[in-house]
């Protein structure tokens, strides 16, 4: 059925990765639905419909985005934003928090768009370490850039709440790339039939197809497993490792600063997973046990917020085999803590979380990411107090109490 283009596989991404008893997620066109149901019945395969009408979700998403004009002074964190608005937001952050935030050019995309990242840093006369976070390496995963924006706001508001208590930024700087795959992200917004676009926008030689899966383009056993050399497929790994300008920009920056990078975090959707090294082999990282402890602690913190359950483990164990991912590349480079977050949900809305579903995953993921950062912070700066989580938790608790009192009035 997959070979006949009746099914667009979402999980796993390749039919050969389907194992007995696996749960498979796929998108089926309305014209092929009866045929696919007949085939499944003939093979005695059980199925359920997770989303009755994906086009309706897409239409609702588009309608939601047309409601109000962008207000540069009141950026909404419970709304999806096109790239132009994210660019404006970055400028806004730089202006509003001049003592902490600077904006830097990382590189240029294939379509010559600037890749800016934000650096959150407190002035210090001592050398500082770095934590890197990127979002939006896959164009259709809009919740990921939404979380990067949420993360920036939370860090800055926590510092503003009580800068005298916060020793954290004296030791560590944050580097946040809100959208890695800018060309693809814009394509997913502007082409109504391409809301589920995944790849970049670079052309392919001798093909009318285009786009590279940037998360298969890093030099981590490149295209050895879980990637494709067929440009027409979603997991096309590119013509060579780091063949894409976006990949070159990220890899070059991290190589340059390798000695100072404590943690690499890349935010994706969907699946509710915290993925560790490795995707291209079932062999584990040298610090696997510690990464598992930290990942499970992060998952527990996440669950306490809204009850959402996340699985933790190497990608090859809990998801599928894949090569060329940025997470595995960062681990191979020597960054001790490298995690991929696959945010909500687990199949009902897939990549199409509506705007009223932005806040809960951002809140819970903030708790999980904070847990990882706190572990790294305590490990490298054991004599520094108070822990960052204490301050952020105090800010969050204040917000929660305000909401509860409002509900009682």
Buried (B, 14 or more C-beta within 10 A) or exposed (E): BEEEEBBBBBBBBBEEBBEEEEEBBBBBBEEBEEBBEEBEEEEEEEEEEBBEEBEEBBEBBEEBBEEEEBEEEEBBBEBBBBBEBBBBBBEBBBEEBEEBBBBEEBBBBBBEBEBBBBBBBBEEEEEBBBBBBBBBBBBBBBBBBBBBBBBBBBBBEBBBBEEEBBBBBBBBBBBBBBBBBBBBBBBBBEEEEBBBBBBBBBEBEEEEEBBBBBBBBBBBBBBBBBBBEEBEBBBBBBBEBBBBBBBBBBBEBBEEEEEEBBBBBBBBBBBBBBBBBBBBBEEBBEBBEBBBEBBBBBBBBBBEBEEBEBBBBBBBBBBBBBBBBBBBBBBBBEBBBBBBBBBBBBBEBBBBBEBEBBBBBBBBBBBBBBBBBBBBBBEEBEEBEEBBBEBBBBBBEEEEEEEEEEEEE
